[in-house]
Amino acid sequence: MILDLKRLFVTENVSLPISCSLGLSDIEFSGEFPLKQPVNICGHVKSRAGLVILELKISYCYTAACDRCAKDCSEERSFDF
């Protein structure tokens, strides 16, 4: 994803929404492929008082085998940046 931030540096009090979905199912971690569903990213970039601020929320479902029973376990996770 490429963001055109020129407008934010030139104009005061402008906000640029961000929304995308990344398919990362081919990423391997410890011999597993834990991101079977797309990773969702939403947020915005805003300019205020000469500063450009990025606020994001990243959410995904992490799937891995249980260490005790070896069944697949899934957990929804999200992080704010």
N, C-alpha and C positions, 0 to 999 in steps of 0.2 A: 504494500500500500504506500502510495506517495501522496503527501499532503502539500498543497501549495500554500505556504505561510506568508507570502508577500503581502497580501491584504491585511494580515494581522499586524505586521510591523509598520504599515503605513497609516492605518486607521485605528482610532481609539474606540474601545468598547465594542469590539466585533467578536463574534463567536463562530467557530467552525465545527459542526457536528462530525463525529466519527462513528462509523458503524461498519464492522466487517466480520466475516466468518472465515477462519483458516482451517483447512483440512490438513491436519498433521498426523494422520493415521499411519504414515510410512516412517515416522520417527521411532527409532529403537532405543530403549532404555533398559539396561540390565537384561538383555535378551528377550524383552517383551515389547509389545506395541500398545502402550497404555492409553493412548488418545484415540479411541475408536470413533468418537463423535467430533464434530468440528469445535474448535475453540472460538468463542464469541467475544468480540471486543466492541465496547461502546463507550462513548464519552464525548468530550469536546475540548477544543483548544480555544482559549479566549485571551484577548489583550485587554489589559487594564493598567492604567498609570505607568505606561512605558514597559510593562512586563508582559511576556507571553507565557501563559500557564496551561499545562496539559493535565487533564483529569481523565482517567480511564478506569473502567471496570472490566476485568477479564474473568470469564467464567468458562468452566470446562468440566467434563466428566472423566475422572481417572479410573481406569479399570486395571486390576492386577490380580494375580492368583493369591489366595489366602495362604499364609505360611503354615497353617495347621492342617486345613482340609483340602487345599489345592483347588477349591472352587473359585471361579471368577467373582470378585467383589468390586462393586462400583461405588464411587463417592463423588458427589457434586462439590466442586470447589469454586470459590471466587475470591478475587483480590482487587482492592482499590488502590490505584496509584495516583 
